[in-house]
Amino acid sequence: MTAQVPDVVVYRGATESIAGIAGSGLFDPRGLGLPLQAISSACWRGFHCEYAVADGALFLRRLNLGLSDEAVERMAQGATAAPFGRLPQRYTERIRVLRGDDWVDEDWHSPDYRIDGLREPVAFSGGLLLGTDFIDETYIHLGFHAPCQFGTVHELIFAAGRLVAEHDRSPQMKDLRRFMERRLQYAGAAAGGKLAARLRGVFSLEYRPPG
């Protein structure tokens, strides 16, 4: 299993990963009845989103979809509805890869489709934990990264899509990392019995807001 591609939010000029969700109303293309398929081993759910906080509100800005060529062709012919009336497109990015002993730049052609340039209001109510400055030493090749795996964590509280509160939760995440390190030091073999629960947790983004 592979670490999964997170949804992200552009907040104060930085692109931050959604590491926790307590609430409802985020965009989910599965509600549109699209025939989604896995994009890769890093995106089994078949989609990922880019949101943005602008003018005190949450908007959907970009949507990546795992769709077959046939499904997109049916949209182009008008046989099925395209999301937001926009036909998803393939895209190409310039990436750096290691060839032999040298790093070279080359074009990477997407396996998925993208709808870009959106500004769709998102009526989310609840809290989002957003993480940046990922701590490489905590990497797990599985599921979604937890909030405590980021050096900087912001909590944003929304009501019907409007931003109503912002908190810096980085100190709490730092304390949590220290607590977990101590627990692991003392747990030893007993930790093995909790492995299944820990594995289930990496596929959930739910969190409980503080008090």
C-alpha positions as a Python dict, from the first residue, in 0.01 Angstrom:
ca = {
    (1, 'M'): (0, 0, 0),
    (2, 'T'): (113, 354, -71),
    (3, 'A'): (72, 684, 111),
    (4, 'Q'): (-237, 850, -36),
    (5, 'V'): (-260, 1183, -218),
    (6, 'P'): (-437, 1429, 16),
    (7, 'D'): (-678, 1704, -67),
    (8, 'V'): (-512, 2042, -22),
    (9, 'V'): (-617, 2396, 69),
    (10, 'V'): (-444, 2712, -50),
    (11, 'Y'): (-438, 2919, 269),
    (12, 'R'): (-249, 3245, 317),
    (13, 'G'): (-52, 3182, -2),
    (14, 'A'): (65, 2832, 97),
    (15, 'T'): (-67, 2496, -22),
    (16, 'E'): (-146, 2288, 287),
    (17, 'S'): (-255, 1924, 313),
    (18, 'I'): (-587, 1838, 474),
    (19, 'A'): (-480, 1617, 765),
    (20, 'G'): (-801, 1616, 969),
    (21, 'I'): (-1172, 1671, 913),
    (22, 'A'): (-1441, 1729, 1177),
    (23, 'G'): (-1759, 1822, 996),
    (24, 'S'): (-1936, 1777, 665),
    (25, 'G'): (-1987, 1946, 331),
    (26, 'L'): (-1656, 1907, 149),
    (27, 'F'): (-1695, 1835, -221),
    (28, 'D'): (-1717, 1466, -311),
    (29, 'P'): (-1743, 1383, -683),
    (30, 'R'): (-1875, 1037, -597),
    (31, 'G'): (-2205, 1213, -524),
    (32, 'L'): (-2229, 1302, -894),
    (33, 'G'): (-2244, 937, -996),
    (34, 'L'): (-1917, 955, -1190),
    (35, 'P'): (-1761, 618, -1283),
    (36, 'L'): (-1442, 685, -1086),
    (37, 'Q'): (-1151, 444, -1085),
    (38, 'A'): (-820, 442, -899),
    (39, 'I'): (-576, 696, -1041),
    (40, 'S'): (-277, 508, -901),
    (41, 'S'): (-174, 311, -592),
    (42, 'A'): (-140, 655, -427),
    (43, 'C'): (-502, 750, -501),
    (44, 'W'): (-732, 451, -461),
    (45, 'R'): (-1042, 667, -412),
    (46, 'G'): (-1011, 800, -767),
    (47, 'F'): (-1007, 1176, -703),
    (48, 'H'): (-836, 1456, -516),
    (49, 'C'): (-929, 1821, -473),
    (50, 'E'): (-763, 2158, -433),
    (51, 'Y'): (-954, 2413, -230),
    (52, 'A'): (-872, 2774, -151),
    (53, 'V'): (-967, 3014, 127),
    (54, 'A'): (-1044, 3350, -32),
    (55, 'D'): (-1254, 3646, 81),
    (56, 'G'): (-1330, 3465, 405),
    (57, 'A'): (-1483, 3160, 235),
    (58, 'L'): (-1392, 2813, 110),
    (59, 'F'): (-1389, 2741, -264),
    (60, 'L'): (-1316, 2436, -480),
    (61, 'R'): (-1040, 2537, -721),
    (62, 'R'): (-921, 2219, -892),
    (63, 'L'): (-1052, 1866, -932),
    (64, 'N'): (-851, 1561, -1040),
    (65, 'L'): (-1054, 1260, -1148),
    (66, 'G'): (-977, 898, -1227),
    (67, 'L'): (-1189, 848, -1537),
    (68, 'S'): (-1162, 625, -1840),
    (69, 'D'): (-1122, 777, -2185),
    (70, 'E'): (-1462, 632, -2274),
    (71, 'A'): (-1630, 808, -1980),
    (72, 'V'): (-1484, 1144, -2083),
    (73, 'E'): (-1583, 1082, -2445),
    (74, 'R'): (-1943, 1027, -2334),
    (75, 'M'): (-1929, 1364, -2159),
    (76, 'A'): (-1789, 1527, -2473),
    (77, 'Q'): (-2079, 1383, -2675),
    (78, 'G'): (-2334, 1505, -2420),
    (79, 'A'): (-2443, 1155, -2325),
    (80, 'T'): (-2350, 1219, -1960),
    (81, 'A'): (-2314, 1542, -1764),
    (82, 'A'): (-1970, 1694, -1712),
    (83, 'P'): (-1892, 1825, -1361),
    (84, 'F'): (-1970, 2198, -1340),
    (85, 'G'): (-2033, 2189, -1716),
    (86, 'R'): (-1657, 2157, -1774),
    (87, 'L'): (-1501, 1874, -1973),
    (88, 'P'): (-1212, 1711, -1780),
    (89, 'Q'): (-877, 1729, -1959),
    (90, 'R'): (-552, 1533, -1958),
    (91, 'Y'): (-250, 1739, -1858),
    (92, 'T'): (130, 1731, -1880),
    (93, 'E'): (382, 1836, -1615),
    (94, 'R'): (757, 1884, -1627),
    (95, 'I'): (929, 1662, -1370),
    (96, 'R'): (1286, 1567, -1276),
    (97, 'V'): (1377, 1196, -1279),
    (98, 'L'): (1696, 999, -1221),
    (99, 'R'): (1828, 832, -1535),
    (100, 'G'): (2138, 631, -1457),
    (101, 'D'): (2361, 863, -1258),
    (102, 'D'): (2202, 1187, -1380),
    (103, 'W'): (1889, 1386, -1302),
    (104, 'V'): (1704, 1490, -1615),
    (105, 'D'): (1389, 1693, -1685),
    (106, 'E'): (1119, 1530, -1892),
    (107, 'D'): (745, 1552, -1958),
    (108, 'W'): (508, 1346, -1745),
    (109, 'H'): (168, 1270, -1897),
    (110, 'S'): (-115, 1233, -1649),
    (111, 'P'): (-307, 907, -1602),
    (112, 'D'): (-601, 1111, -1471),
    (113, 'Y'): (-816, 1400, -1588),
    (114, 'R'): (-832, 1750, -1440),
    (115, 'I'): (-1078, 2037, -1419),
    (116, 'D'): (-890, 2356, -1336),
    (117, 'G'): (-972, 2723, -1284),
    (118, 'L'): (-1280, 2660, -1070),
    (119, 'R'): (-1423, 2891, -805),
    (120, 'E'): (-1709, 2685, -668),
    (121, 'P'): (-1836, 2775, -317),
    (122, 'V'): (-1812, 2485, -72),
    (123, 'A'): (-2066, 2490, 213),
    (124, 'F'): (-1846, 2304, 460),
    (125, 'S'): (-1932, 2332, 830),
    (126, 'G'): (-1684, 2215, 1091),
    (127, 'G'): (-1309, 2210, 1131),
    (128, 'L'): (-1016, 2132, 903),
    (129, 'L'): (-662, 2058, 1017),
    (130, 'L'): (-413, 2176, 754),
    (131, 'G'): (-50, 2064, 761),
    (132, 'T'): (273, 2191, 606),
    (133, 'D'): (643, 2126, 675),
    (134, 'F'): (607, 1748, 670),
    (135, 'I'): (849, 1570, 906),
    (136, 'D'): (1027, 1314, 689),
    (137, 'E'): (1127, 1093, 984),
    (138, 'T'): (758, 1020, 1052),
    (139, 'Y'): (677, 898, 700),
    (140, 'I'): (464, 584, 676),
    (141, 'H'): (411, 426, 334),
    (142, 'L'): (40, 386, 401),
    (143, 'G'): (-280, 590, 411),
    (144, 'F'): (-310, 960, 484),
    (145, 'H'): (-56, 1150, 693),
    (146, 'A'): (-167, 1241, 1045),
    (147, 'P'): (-167, 1602, 1173),
    (148, 'C'): (121, 1531, 1413),
    (149, 'Q'): (343, 1440, 1115),
    (150, 'F'): (355, 1807, 1013),
    (151, 'G'): (568, 2077, 1168),
    (152, 'T'): (305, 2345, 1107),
    (153, 'V'): (-66, 2277, 1161),
    (154, 'H'): (-353, 2523, 1127),
    (155, 'E'): (-710, 2455, 1235),
    (156, 'L'): (-975, 2641, 1035),
    (157, 'I'): (-1336, 2651, 1152),
    (158, 'F'): (-1611, 2706, 895),
    (159, 'A'): (-1985, 2765, 913),
    (160, 'A'): (-2167, 2698, 585),
    (161, 'G'): (-1845, 2768, 396),
    (162, 'R'): (-1754, 3089, 579),
    (163, 'L'): (-1429, 3100, 778),
    (164, 'V'): (-1520, 3188, 1138),
    (165, 'A'): (-1206, 3098, 1336),
    (166, 'E'): (-837, 3017, 1283),
    (167, 'H'): (-595, 2853, 1526),
    (168, 'D'): (-229, 2754, 1517),
    (169, 'R'): (-222, 2396, 1647),
    (170, 'S'): (151, 2342, 1587),
    (171, 'P'): (244, 2347, 1960),
    (172, 'Q'): (-20, 2083, 2040),
    (173, 'M'): (106, 1863, 1755),
    (174, 'K'): (462, 1895, 1884),
    (175, 'D'): (349, 1785, 2231),
    (176, 'L'): (159, 1495, 2076),
    (177, 'R'): (469, 1377, 1888),
    (178, 'R'): (669, 1378, 2210),
    (179, 'F'): (393, 1186, 2390),
    (180, 'M'): (376, 924, 2114),
    (181, 'E'): (753, 882, 2112),
    (182, 'R'): (749, 811, 2486),
    (183, 'R'): (460, 568, 2448),
    (184, 'L'): (644, 378, 2175),
    (185, 'Q'): (958, 359, 2384),
    (186, 'Y'): (771, 192, 2669),
    (187, 'A'): (521, -10, 2466),
    (188, 'G'): (766, -262, 2322),
    (189, 'A'): (606, -583, 2200),
    (190, 'A'): (270, -490, 2354),
    (191, 'A'): (224, -235, 2075),
    (192, 'G'): (180, -516, 1824),
    (193, 'G'): (-168, -592, 1954),
    (194, 'K'): (-283, -243, 1855),
    (195, 'L'): (-149, -263, 1500),
    (196, 'A'): (-484, -328, 1333),
    (197, 'A'): (-644, -23, 1494),
    (198, 'R'): (-348, 193, 1398),
    (199, 'L'): (-369, 75, 1036),
    (200, 'R'): (-740, 157, 1019),
    (201, 'G'): (-663, 502, 1151),
    (202, 'V'): (-433, 600, 866),
    (203, 'F'): (-724, 580, 623),
    (204, 'S'): (-945, 812, 828),
    (205, 'L'): (-915, 1191, 838),
    (206, 'E'): (-1168, 1237, 1118),
    (207, 'Y'): (-1052, 1422, 1428),
    (208, 'R'): (-1213, 1550, 1745),
    (209, 'P'): (-1190, 1928, 1787),
    (210, 'P'): (-1051, 2041, 2123),
    (211, 'G'): (-1304, 2116, 2403),
}
